[in-house]
Amino acid sequence: MSIATAPLPENYAALQAFAASLQLKYAELETGMDVLRLELHHKTLHIEKLKAQLARQRKKMFGKSSEKLAREIEQTELMLGDLEESMGAHRQKIESKTRHRLADGKEQSSEASSQRGLFPEHLPRETVEHDAACICPACGSKRLTLIGTDERGVIEYVPSHFKVIIHKRPKMGCRDCDKITQAPMPSMPIVRGMAGPALLAHVMVSRFDDHLPYYRQSEIYEREGVSLDRSMLAEWMGHMSELMAPLTEAIAAYVRAGETIHADETHLPVLEPGRGSTRKGYLWVALRDERPWGSTAPPAAYYRYAPDRTAEQAEALLKSVQGYLHADAYSGYKDLYKVDPQTNAPRLLEVACWAHARRYIFDEHERGPTPATEDLLTRIAELFAIEAVLKGKTPDERLKGRIEYAVPKLAALKTQYEAALCKISAKSEFATALRYALTRWSSFTRYTTDGRLEICNNAVERQIKPATVGRKNWMFAGSDDGGVRAANAYTLVETAKLNGLNPETYLTHVIGRIADHPINKIHELLPWHLRQALNPRA
């Protein structure tokens, strides 16, 4: 029998013994809680230590420059997650031992007040009214008066669901002229198709943002009792690629109109028909993002698939771009930097990436740390620190800051590069890393001549990342046409995200309208023109 429900002793001696046993149990409970609190305290200290370590690691890391450091960060985050789960378990143990105290109205109110500000304001609210007591549990009186109401919020998840929309269109016949009148059927994204705009948008985002292959999506929908075959989902996406092609081209034209462009490419495995193997295709990306220098021009990313990595593909990606190109040392870009005989000036000026230069030095440092590699890494880190301060300022302010702080450091850095090169074998990998920057020094220092330019090409490498993650999940494209469709989808999804929109919300809106939208007004459906309508908080 529980102590809480056991009858109280009637004589004094038994009552004293009962009280003593209660004191003993309370002491045991307090001891156990002290141990739990001590463990919780130690874990909290460990977590804070790991967070500080993680912050230091992140500070050292520039883009993808340190693969080993990336693994260390990943391991640290896993340790943090494990410890935080343990803290939650310990808190649950403490709360379960003291749950009876929460019957006190004051403690409940303090918990409710501590929740203020935790829940986003835009989430819908649902109120559950609990019946008030009619009889006092202490004395049995029915004379109860309302003295206040405690509120406690709980954030809940409502799973997505399917629904069928039935379009009923009455046919009306005229008795005088026998003419039949009927409201027209709303235009559908796929003629005579069964999928609505929201479902099509969900399939596209699931594939190209959540990286779920069609067969996995099919299995997920099957759990909801809806049979959507993998081949049907793929066919739908083929329809969407064609339907949205004008919008993709509009984004491409906008990106190419920028004067400071970032470009990069990554391989995309493509199935080789009849051979059961894959070959290398390439996904090229051109990014226009002028936010770092305070421009109000919206950002956009244009993805283009190509079966190879030749110079012709670089030209096709950037065919009308004039100005500056942030890129790596890929030889396919060289023709774009040549002087045009008609204008006596190059169409594009190269802006080299210091993250790439740093990566080569870091790789050498990993193979065998030396004072030279450590000194060079420190000096390059100082250049990035200057850029962190200048981010978001006007081009004039950025240019002034670079001339004052970065230019002297770059001159000293070049001296250190040259000095290190004189002391090592010309055939060593370290010498190759040094020559990578020295032979293109004007391109590496060009960012100090214009406040609109960036020190590195990390912005476009971040746009490449979704494709590399997708490549690991759905493995390969089925054909070159599949690569083109993937590029079109990435263009729409990633540009929506760059403009602060939920890509699924954006695509649902566009897919439901683009079939009837005038082609000469396609710009009205660009993400930045719909940002206020679809995301008022942006």
C-alpha positions in Angstrom: 0.0 0.0 0.0 1.3 3.5 -0.9 2.2 5.8 2.0 0.0 8.5 0.4 -3.1 6.3 0.8 -2.2 4.5 4.0 -4.5 5.3 7.1 -2.8 7.4 9.7 -2.0 5.7 13.0 -4.3 6.5 15.9 -1.9 6.3 18.9 0.9 8.7 19.6 3.8 6.2 19.4 2.7 4.8 16.1 2.2 8.3 14.7 5.8 9.2 15.8 7.2 6.1 14.0 5.2 7.0 10.9 6.6 10.5 11.0 10.1 9.2 11.4 9.7 6.9 8.4 8.5 9.8 6.3 11.5 11.9 7.3 13.8 9.0 6.3 12.1 8.7 2.9 12.3 12.4 2.4 16.0 12.4 3.2 16.6 9.6 0.7 14.6 11.6 -1.9 16.7 14.7 -1.2 19.9 12.8 -1.4 18.9 11.3 -4.8 17.9 14.7 -6.1 21.2 16.2 -4.9 23.0 13.6 -6.9 20.9 14.3 -10.0 21.5 18.0 -9.6 25.3 17.5 -9.3 25.3 15.3 -12.4 23.3 17.9 -14.2 25.7 20.6 -13.1 28.7 18.7 -14.4 27.0 18.0 -17.7 26.1 21.7 -18.0 29.7 22.7 -17.5 30.8 20.1 -20.1 28.3 21.4 -22.6 29.4 25.0 -22.1 33.0 23.9 -22.6 32.1 22.0 -25.8 30.1 25.0 -27.1 33.2 27.2 -26.6 35.3 24.7 -28.4 32.8 24.5 -31.2 32.8 28.3 -31.5 36.6 28.3 -31.8 36.5 25.6 -34.5 33.8 27.5 -36.5 35.9 30.7 -36.3 38.9 28.9 -37.8 36.9 27.4 -40.7 36.4 29.2 -44.0 33.8 27.5 -46.2 35.1 24.0 -47.1 38.7 24.9 -46.4 39.2 22.3 -43.6 37.8 18.9 -44.2 39.3 17.6 -41.0 38.0 20.5 -39.0 34.5 19.9 -40.5 34.7 16.3 -39.2 35.7 17.6 -35.8 32.8 20.1 -35.7 30.4 17.3 -36.7 31.7 15.1 -33.9 31.5 17.9 -31.4 27.9 18.6 -32.4 27.1 14.9 -32.0 28.6 15.0 -28.5 26.6 18.1 -27.7 23.4 16.4 -28.9 24.1 13.4 -26.8 24.8 15.4 -23.7 21.7 17.6 -24.2 19.6 14.5 -24.5 21.1 13.3 -21.3 20.3 16.6 -19.6 16.7 16.2 -20.8 16.6 12.7 -19.3 18.0 14.0 -15.9 15.5 16.9 -15.8 12.7 14.4 -16.5 13.9 12.3 -13.5 14.0 15.4 -11.2 10.5 16.5 -12.4 9.0 13.1 -11.9 10.2 13.1 -8.3 8.8 16.5 -7.6 5.7 16.4 -9.8 3.4 16.4 -6.8 4.6 19.9 -6.0 3.2 21.2 -9.2 -0.3 21.0 -7.6 0.6 24.4 -6.1 -0.9 27.1 -8.3 2.0 29.5 -7.8 4.6 27.0 -9.2 2.3 26.4 -12.2 2.0 30.1 -12.9 5.7 30.6 -12.7 6.2 27.9 -15.3 3.6 29.3 -17.6 5.2 32.8 -17.3 8.6 31.4 -18.2 7.2 30.3 -21.6 6.5 33.8 -22.8 8.3 34.5 -26.1 9.0 30.8 -26.8 6.3 30.3 -29.4 6.4 32.1 -32.8 3.6 34.7 -33.1 2.5 33.5 -36.6 1.5 30.0 -35.4 -2.2 29.4 -35.2 -3.6 29.1 -31.6 -6.0 26.5 -30.3 -7.5 26.8 -26.8 -8.5 23.8 -24.7 -10.9 24.8 -22.0 -10.6 22.5 -18.9 -13.6 22.1 -16.6 -13.4 24.0 -13.3 -13.9 22.1 -10.1 -17.4 22.3 -8.7 -16.6 20.9 -5.3 -13.7 21.7 -3.0 -11.6 18.6 -2.6 -10.5 19.7 0.9 -13.9 20.3 2.6 -16.5 19.3 0.1 -18.0 22.8 -0.1 -19.7 23.9 -3.3 -19.2 27.6 -2.7 -16.2 28.1 -5.1 -15.2 31.4 -6.6 -13.0 32.0 -9.7 -9.8 33.7 -8.6 -7.8 33.4 -11.8 -6.9 31.2 -14.7 -3.5 29.7 -15.5 -2.4 29.3 -19.1 0.3 26.9 -20.4 1.3 26.6 -24.0 2.4 23.4 -25.8 3.8 23.5 -29.3 2.3 20.6 -31.3 2.9 19.2 -34.8 0.0 18.5 -37.2 1.1 15.9 -39.8 0.5 16.8 -43.4 -2.5 15.2 -45.0 -4.0 14.6 -48.4 -7.5 15.7 -49.5 -9.6 15.3 -52.7 -11.1 18.4 -54.2 -14.3 17.7 -56.2 -15.1 20.4 -58.8 -18.8 20.4 -59.4 -20.0 22.4 -62.5 -23.7 22.5 -63.0 -24.9 22.4 -66.6 -27.7 24.9 -67.2 -30.0 24.4 -70.3 -32.0 27.3 -71.7 -35.6 26.4 -72.4 -35.9 29.2 -75.0 -32.8 28.6 -77.2 -31.7 25.1 -75.9 -28.2 26.4 -75.3 -26.2 24.7 -72.5 -24.2 27.0 -70.1 -21.6 25.7 -67.7 -18.8 27.3 -65.7 -15.3 26.5 -67.2 -13.1 24.1 -65.4 -10.2 25.9 -63.6 -7.0 25.6 -65.4 -4.9 22.7 -64.1 -1.0 22.5 -64.0 -1.2 19.2 -65.9 -4.0 18.9 -68.4 -6.5 16.2 -67.3 -4.0 15.4 -64.5 -5.0 14.3 -61.0 -2.4 16.4 -59.1 -3.1 19.8 -57.7 -0.5 22.6 -57.4 0.3 22.0 -53.7 1.0 18.3 -54.2 3.2 19.0 -57.2 5.1 21.6 -55.2 5.5 19.2 -52.4 6.9 16.4 -54.6 9.4 18.9 -56.2 10.6 20.2 -52.9 10.8 16.8 -51.4 13.1 15.7 -54.2 15.3 18.7 -54.8 15.4 20.3 -51.3 14.8 17.4 -48.9 16.6 15.1 -51.3 14.1 12.2 -51.2 14.1 9.9 -54.2 10.7 9.3 -55.8 10.6 5.7 -54.5 11.0 6.9 -50.9 8.3 9.5 -51.4 6.0 6.8 -52.8 6.5 4.7 -49.7 5.8 7.7 -47.5 2.5 8.4 -49.3 1.6 4.8 -49.1 1.6 5.0 -45.3 -1.1 7.6 -45.7 -3.2 5.3 -47.7 -2.5 7.1 -51.0 -0.9 5.1 -53.8 1.3 7.3 -56.0 3.7 5.3 -58.1 7.3 6.4 -58.5 6.9 6.6 -62.3 3.9 8.8 -61.9 5.8 11.2 -59.6 8.7 11.4 -62.1 6.3 12.1 -65.0 4.7 14.9 -63.0 8.1 16.5 -62.5 8.8 16.3 -66.2 5.6 18.2 -66.8 6.6 20.8 -64.2 10.1 21.3 -65.8 8.5 22.2 -69.1 5.7 24.3 -67.5 8.2 26.3 -65.4 10.9 26.7 -68.1 10.0 30.4 -68.9 10.4 31.3 -65.2 13.8 29.5 -65.1 15.0 31.4 -68.1 13.8 34.7 -66.5 15.9 33.9 -63.5 18.9 33.1 -65.8 18.5 36.5 -67.6 18.4 38.3 -64.2 21.5 36.6 -62.9 23.4 37.3 -66.1 22.5 41.0 -65.9 24.6 41.4 -62.8 28.1 42.9 -62.9 29.6 40.8 -60.1 28.9 37.1 -60.6 30.0 34.0 -58.7 30.4 30.7 -60.7 31.2 27.1 -59.9 30.4 23.6 -61.0 30.1 20.1 -59.5 29.9 16.7 -61.1 26.5 15.0 -61.3 26.5 11.2 -62.1 24.3 10.3 -65.1 23.1 6.9 -65.9 24.6 5.4 -69.1 21.8 3.6 -70.9 22.4 0.0 -71.8 25.6 -0.2 -69.7 24.3 -0.2 -66.2 26.9 2.3 -65.1 27.1 6.1 -64.7 29.2 8.8 -66.4 30.0 12.2 -65.3 27.7 15.1 -66.0 28.1 18.6 -64.5 25.9 21.0 -62.7 27.0 24.6 -63.3 25.9 27.4 -61.0 25.9 31.2 -61.5 25.0 33.3 -58.5 24.1 36.9 -58.2 24.2 38.1 -54.6 24.9 41.7 -53.9 23.7 41.8 -50.3 27.2 41.8 -48.8 27.7 45.3 -50.1 24.3 46.6 -49.1 22.6 46.4 -52.5 18.8 46.1 -52.6 19.0 43.9 -55.7 17.5 40.5 -54.9 19.7 37.4 -54.9 19.2 34.6 -57.4 21.0 31.4 -58.4 20.9 29.9 -61.9 21.7 26.2 -62.4 22.6 24.7 -65.7 23.3 21.1 -66.6 25.9 20.1 -69.1 27.3 16.7 -70.1 30.9 17.9 -69.8 33.2 20.5 -68.3 34.5 22.1 -71.4 35.1 25.8 -72.0 32.0 25.9 -74.2 29.9 25.1 -71.2 31.4 28.0 -69.2 30.6 30.3 -72.1 27.0 28.9 -72.2 26.5 29.6 -68.5 27.9 33.2 -68.7 27.2 34.1 -72.3 26.0 37.6 -71.7 27.7 38.5 -68.4 30.0 41.5 -68.3 32.0 42.8 -65.3 33.6 40.6 -62.7 33.6 36.8 -62.2 34.4 35.2 -58.9 35.7 31.7 -59.7 38.3 29.1 -59.1 41.3 28.5 -61.4 39.5 26.3 -63.8 41.1 26.7 -67.2 37.7 26.7 -69.0 37.1 30.3 -67.8 40.4 31.6 -69.5 38.7 32.5 -72.8 36.3 34.7 -70.9 39.2 36.8 -69.5 40.7 37.5 -72.9 40.8 41.0 -74.3 38.1 41.7 -76.8 39.7 43.3 -80.0 36.6 45.5 -80.5 36.6 47.0 -77.1 40.2 46.5 -76.3 39.2 45.3 -72.8 38.3 41.9 -71.4 34.6 41.0 -71.1 35.2 39.6 -67.6 37.8 40.3 -65.0 38.8 37.4 -62.8 38.4 37.7 -59.0 40.3 34.8 -57.5 39.1 33.0 -54.3 41.3 33.2 -51.2 39.4 30.3 -49.6 40.9 28.1 -52.4 44.4 29.5 -51.8 44.1 28.9 -48.1 42.9 25.4 -48.7 46.1 24.4 -50.5 48.2 25.9 -47.7 46.0 24.1 -45.1 46.4 20.8 -46.8 50.2 21.2 -46.7 50.0 22.2 -43.0 48.0 19.0 -42.3 50.6 16.9 -43.9 53.4 18.4 -41.9 53.0 21.6 -39.9 55.8 24.1 -40.2 56.3 27.7 -39.0 55.9 28.8 -42.7 52.5 27.2 -43.2 51.2 28.4 -39.8 52.3 31.9 -40.5 50.6 32.0 -43.9 47.4 30.6 -42.5 47.4 33.3 -39.7 47.9 36.0 -42.3 45.1 34.8 -44.5 42.8 34.6 -41.5 43.5 38.2 -40.8 42.3 39.1 -44.3 39.0 37.3 -43.7 38.7 39.0 -40.3 38.8 42.4 -42.1 36.0 41.3 -44.4 33.8 40.2 -41.5 33.9 43.8 -40.2 33.2 45.3 -43.6 30.3 43.0 -44.5 27.1 44.8 -45.3 28.7 48.2 -45.6 28.5 50.3 -48.8 31.0 49.7 -51.6 32.8 53.0 -50.8 33.2 52.0 -47.1 34.4 48.5 -48.0 36.9 49.9 -50.5 38.3 52.4 -48.0 38.6 49.8 -45.3 40.4 47.4 -47.7 42.9 50.0 -48.9 43.7 51.0 -45.3 43.8 47.5 -43.7 44.0 44.7 -46.3 46.4 46.1 -48.9 49.3 46.4 -46.5 48.7 42.9 -45.2 48.5 41.5 -48.8 51.9 43.1 -49.6 53.4 41.5 -46.5 51.7 38.2 -47.3 53.2 38.2 -50.9 56.6 38.7 -49.4 56.1 35.7 -47.1 54.9 33.6 -50.1 58.0 34.5 -52.1 60.3 33.9 -49.1 58.8 30.5 -48.5 59.1 29.5 -52.1 62.8 30.3 -52.2 63.4 27.8 -49.3 61.8 24.7 -50.6 62.0 22.3 -53.6 60.3 23.7 -56.7 58.8 20.2 -57.3 57.2 19.9 -53.8 53.4 20.2 -53.3 54.0 23.2 -51.0 55.7 25.0 -53.9 52.7 24.2 -56.1 50.4 25.7 -53.4 52.5 28.8 -53.2 52.7 29.3 -57.0 48.9 28.9 -57.2 48.5 32.3 -55.6 51.7 34.0 -56.8 51.1 33.4 -60.5 47.6 34.9 -60.2 48.4 37.6 -57.6 46.6 40.4 -59.5 43.4 38.3 -59.5 43.8 37.6 -55.8 44.2 41.3 -55.0 41.4 42.5 -57.3 38.9 42.5 -54.6 40.7 45.5 -53.0 40.1 47.6 -56.1 36.2 47.5 -56.0 34.0 47.5 -52.9 31.4 45.3 -54.7 33.8 42.3 -54.9 34.3 39.5 -52.4 37.4 38.0 -51.0 36.3 34.4 -51.8 33.8 32.4 -53.8 32.2 30.7 -50.8 28.8 32.2 -51.6 28.4 30.0 -54.7 29.9 27.0 -53.0 27.1 27.2 -50.5 24.7 27.0 -53.5 26.5 23.9 -54.8 26.0 22.1 -51.5 22.3 21.1 -52.1 23.3 19.3 -55.2 26.1 17.4 -53.5 23.7 16.4 -50.7 21.1 15.3 -53.3 23.7 13.4 -55.2 24.4 11.2 -52.1 20.7 10.5 -51.7 19.3 9.9 -55.1 22.6 8.8 -56.5 22.4 9.9 -60.1 20.2 11.4 -62.9 18.6 9.0 -65.2 19.7 10.9 -68.4 21.0 14.2 -69.7 17.4 15.4 -69.8 17.0 14.4 -66.2 20.1 16.6 -65.4 18.4 19.5 -67.2 15.2 19.0 -65.1 17.2 18.8 -61.9 19.0 22.1 -62.8 15.7 23.8 -63.5 14.2 22.6 -60.2 17.3 23.8 -58.2 17.1 27.2 -59.9 13.5 27.7 -58.6 13.9 26.1 -55.1 17.2 27.8 -54.2 16.3 31.2 -55.6 13.1 31.1 -53.5 15.2 30.2 -50.4 17.7 33.0 -51.1 14.7 35.5 -51.0 13.4 34.3 -47.7 10.5 32.2 -49.1 9.4 28.8 -48.2 10.0 27.1 -51.5 6.9 24.9 -51.2 4.7 27.9 -50.6 6.3 29.7 -53.5 6.0 26.8 -55.9 2.4 26.1 -54.9 1.5 29.7 -55.7 3.3 29.7 -59.1 2.3 26.3 -60.3 -1.4 27.2 -59.7 -1.1 30.3 -61.9 1.7 29.9 -64.5 -0.3 27.9 -67.1 -2.6 30.9 -67.6 -0.1 33.7 -66.9 0.9 35.9 -69.9 4.5 35.0 -71.1 5.4 38.7 -71.4 4.6 39.2 -67.7 6.5 36.2 -66.4 8.7 38.5 -64.3 5.6 39.0 -62.0 6.1 35.4 -60.8 9.8 35.9 -59.8 10.3 35.1 -56.1 11.2 38.7 -55.0 8.1 40.1 -56.6 6.0 37.7 -54.5 8.0 37.9 -51.3 5.6 40.4 -49.6 2.5 38.5 -50.6 3.8 35.0 -49.6 5.9 36.0 -46.5 4.8 39.3 -44.9 7.3 38.8 -42.2 10.2 38.9 -44.7 
